Each structure stands twice: as C-alpha cells, then as structure tokens.
Amino acid sequence: MAERAGQADGRADRILDAAAELLVRLGYRKVTIEDIAQLAGIGKGTVYLHWRTKQQLFEAVLLRESIAYVEELLDGLRRDPAMLLPHRFVSESFLMVGDRPVLRALSEGYLQQGRHRFADAFLHSQELLASERFYDLMIRYGLLRDDVPNLSYTLSATMMGFHLHNTAKLTGVEVDTRAKAESISFIVRNAFEPPEPPDPEELAKAASEVVAVFEALIPPYRTWIYAHDRTHEPG
C-alpha cells in the first residue's frame, strides 16, 4: 500500500526534529545520519527516502525553522500593524530568533563553521526577510529612510552584529537577550527611521502588503522541504 503524503510528512518532521536537536547539541560536523535515524526511531535508509544527503537534510532543517520564524512575525503583524515600525520589527525578530535554538545557534556561529554547507539554505531563508519588495514597501510607506547608503546591507549587518557580538567573551559582562533587543531597537529607531511617525492607516496598509508578500514566498520553500524530488530550487 502506498504511503500517504501526510504519513510521509509526519515522519519527515520526526527526522527534522531529531536533526535539529542534534545540530544544536553536537554541531554539524559531529552529527551523522545514523545518529538522526536512531533518535527519530527509524532506519538509516528511511532518512534517505526524504533527503539524499546530509547537507540537504540540514538545509531542510534551517528552512523549516526560518519559515516558522517568519510565520510568527506575520502573526504579530496581523494582530498589531504597528509591529512593522522598523525598531519594533527588528527587536521582535531578534527575540524570536533567541527563542529558536536552531536559528540562535546558526546566528551565533554554526553558520560560520559550516558556511559552504549552509550557504544555499541561508540565502533562501534571508530571501524571506530581505526581499527587494520588502524594502521597497518600507521606503514607499515612509517607514525606512531613503538616504541610508546600501540600506538592506547596512540594516542586515547591524542586526547580524548583535547576534555575533559576544559581550561576555569581550568584556566579561553578559548582556541578556532582552537588553540587546532594546539596544538594537534604539539604533534602528534613530539611524534608519524617518523622524515623522507614519499615519496609522498607511501603516496598516503597509503591514497588509508585507504580510501578502511573505505569504506568497513561503509555499515554494515548504514544498521543497518535504518533496522527494529536489532537482529544482524554490522560486
């Protein structure tokens, strides 16, 4: 009897859960397919029914985490359009990453350890948040300044710096995640936002458009995660 798609996806999620747990605990290099299969309670060969290589499997782990993270942001925007104000958007984003062990581990150094292995998946995950349309919308609605040089790079580099900067190692003083979020909120508010607050109605329209953009981007990535045929990248 042919396996139902739902059953296959449920098994795939068990594999992804096991891979994510081991990635955080051991790091990419030390995790084996045998380890993942054992933790998921399946045979090694079953893993390869879903992903042909270890790299593909961990790309799927990262993409699944990225999608969940983006969907959490979208839920926040639906409830409160004012969350789109850049200083709130980046601080909430920072806190959400901190609450997701896989994304937190990658942002704090695992990506650097396996840069070539995660490069494609990382770029795909960044497309979900750093699309050209997103920045165009933010500028058009007056939520981001239009005079910041290389805006998307500058804002992304600012956010990445807060993830990578190890305060305890450099200064001996640990800064908790919420305090870091407050700091990045302050910088973005003063360096990237126009001085005039946006009109609430325009802000609501902008939030609705941003949600629509991201909603359209997510399905191809989700299909790629669970599809057996990965000859084509999501687009």
C-alpha positions in Angstrom: 0.0 0.0 0.0 1.4 3.4 -1.0 2.3 5.7 1.9 0.0 8.6 2.3 1.5 12.1 1.9 0.5 13.0 5.5 2.2 10.0 6.9 5.4 10.7 5.0 5.4 14.4 6.1 4.8 13.3 9.7 7.8 11.0 9.5 9.8 13.8 7.8 9.0 16.1 10.7 10.3 13.5 13.2 13.5 13.3 11.2 13.8 17.1 11.1 13.1 17.4 14.8 15.9 14.9 15.6 18.3 16.6 13.2 17.6 20.0 14.8 18.1 18.7 18.3 21.4 17.0 17.4 22.6 20.1 15.4 22.2 22.3 18.4 23.7 19.7 20.8 26.7 18.5 18.7 27.2 20.8 15.7 27.0 19.9 12.1 30.3 18.1 11.7 29.7 15.6 14.5 26.1 14.6 13.6 25.7 11.5 11.5 22.7 10.2 9.6 22.8 7.1 11.9 22.5 9.4 14.9 19.5 11.1 13.4 17.8 7.9 12.5 18.3 6.4 15.9 16.9 9.5 17.7 13.9 9.6 15.3 13.3 5.8 15.8 13.6 4.8 12.2 16.2 3.1 9.9 19.0 4.9 8.3 17.7 4.2 4.8 14.4 5.8 5.6 16.2 9.2 6.1 17.5 8.9 2.5 13.9 8.4 1.2 13.4 12.1 2.2 16.8 13.7 1.6 19.6 12.3 -0.5 22.4 13.9 1.5 23.2 15.2 5.0 23.5 18.6 3.5 20.1 18.6 2.0 18.6 17.4 5.3 20.1 20.2 7.3 19.1 22.7 4.6 15.6 21.5 5.2 16.0 21.9 9.0 17.1 25.5 8.5 14.4 26.3 6.0 11.7 24.8 8.2 12.9 26.9 11.2 13.1 30.0 9.0 9.5 29.5 7.8 8.2 29.1 11.4 10.0 32.2 12.4 8.6 34.3 9.5 5.1 33.0 10.2 5.5 34.1 13.8 6.4 37.5 12.6 3.4 37.6 10.2 1.0 36.6 13.0 2.4 39.5 15.0 1.8 41.9 12.1 -1.8 40.7 11.7 -2.5 41.3 15.3 -0.7 44.7 15.5 0.3 46.5 12.3 2.5 48.9 14.4 4.9 46.0 14.8 6.0 46.9 11.3 7.7 50.0 12.6 11.4 49.1 11.9 12.6 49.4 15.5 9.9 47.1 16.7 10.2 44.7 13.8 13.9 44.2 14.3 13.7 43.9 18.1 10.8 41.4 17.9 12.7 39.5 15.2 15.8 39.4 17.4 13.8 38.0 20.4 12.1 35.4 18.2 15.5 34.1 16.9 16.7 33.9 20.5 13.7 31.7 21.3 14.5 29.3 18.5 17.6 27.1 19.3 18.5 26.2 15.7 18.3 29.8 14.4 20.1 31.1 17.5 22.9 28.6 17.1 23.3 29.4 13.5 23.3 33.2 14.0 25.8 32.9 16.8 28.4 30.8 14.9 27.3 27.4 13.5 26.8 29.0 10.1 30.4 30.2 10.1 31.6 26.6 11.0 29.7 25.2 8.0 29.4 28.2 5.7 29.6 26.2 2.4 27.2 23.6 3.7 24.5 26.0 4.7 25.1 28.7 2.1 22.2 28.0 -0.1 19.7 27.4 2.7 20.9 30.5 4.5 20.4 32.6 1.3 16.9 31.2 0.9 16.0 32.0 4.5 17.3 35.5 4.1 15.1 36.0 1.0 12.1 35.6 3.2 13.1 38.7 5.2 15.4 40.7 2.9 13.5 40.6 -0.3 13.7 43.7 -2.5 10.0 44.1 -2.4 10.1 44.3 1.4 12.5 47.2 1.4 10.7 48.9 -1.5 7.4 48.8 0.6 9.1 50.1 3.7 10.5 53.0 1.9 7.4 53.7 -0.1 5.3 53.9 3.1 7.9 56.1 4.8 8.9 53.5 7.4 12.6 53.5 6.4 14.8 56.4 5.4 15.7 56.5 1.8 19.0 58.2 2.3 20.8 55.3 4.1 23.7 54.0 1.8 23.1 50.4 0.8 20.1 50.2 3.1 19.4 46.4 3.0 23.1 45.6 3.6 23.5 48.2 6.3 20.4 47.1 8.3 21.2 43.4 7.9 24.8 44.0 9.0 23.6 45.9 12.0 21.2 43.1 13.0 23.9 40.4 12.4 26.3 42.2 14.6 24.0 41.9 17.6 23.8 38.2 17.0 27.5 37.6 16.7 28.9 40.0 19.3 29.9 38.0 22.3 29.7 40.6 25.1 30.7 38.1 27.8 33.8 37.0 26.0 35.0 40.5 25.1 34.1 42.4 28.2 33.3 39.8 30.9 29.8 41.2 31.3 26.9 39.3 29.9 24.0 41.3 28.4 20.7 39.4 28.3 18.7 39.0 25.1 16.0 41.5 26.0 18.6 44.2 26.8 20.2 43.5 23.4 16.8 43.8 21.7 16.3 47.2 23.4 19.7 48.3 22.1 19.0 47.3 18.5 15.6 49.0 18.7 17.2 52.2 19.8 19.8 52.1 17.0 17.3 51.3 14.3 14.8 54.0 15.5 17.5 56.7 15.4 19.5 55.6 12.4 17.0 54.1 10.0 13.6 55.6 10.6 12.3 59.0 9.4 11.7 61.4 12.3 7.9 61.8 11.5 5.7 58.9 12.7 3.6 57.2 9.9 -0.1 57.7 9.5 -1.9 54.7 11.3 -4.0 54.0 8.2 -1.0 53.9 6.0 0.9 51.7 8.5 -2.0 49.2 8.4 -1.9 49.2 4.6 1.9 48.6 4.7 1.6 45.7 7.2 -1.1 44.1 5.0 1.1 44.3 1.9 4.2 42.9 3.7 2.1 40.0 5.0 0.9 39.3 1.5 4.5 39.4 0.1 5.8 36.9 2.7 2.7 34.6 2.4 3.4 34.2 -1.3 7.1 33.4 -0.7 6.6 30.7 1.9 4.8 27.8 0.0 7.6 27.0 -2.5 10.1 26.6 0.3 7.7 24.4 2.3 7.2 22.3 -0.8 11.0 21.9 -1.2 11.4 20.8 2.4 9.1 17.8 2.1 9.4 17.0 -1.6 11.2 13.8 -2.6 12.4 15.4 -5.9 14.7 18.3 -5.2 16.0 18.8 -8.7 14.6 22.4 -8.7 15.2 25.1 -6.2 12.2 27.1 -4.8 11.4 30.2 -6.7 
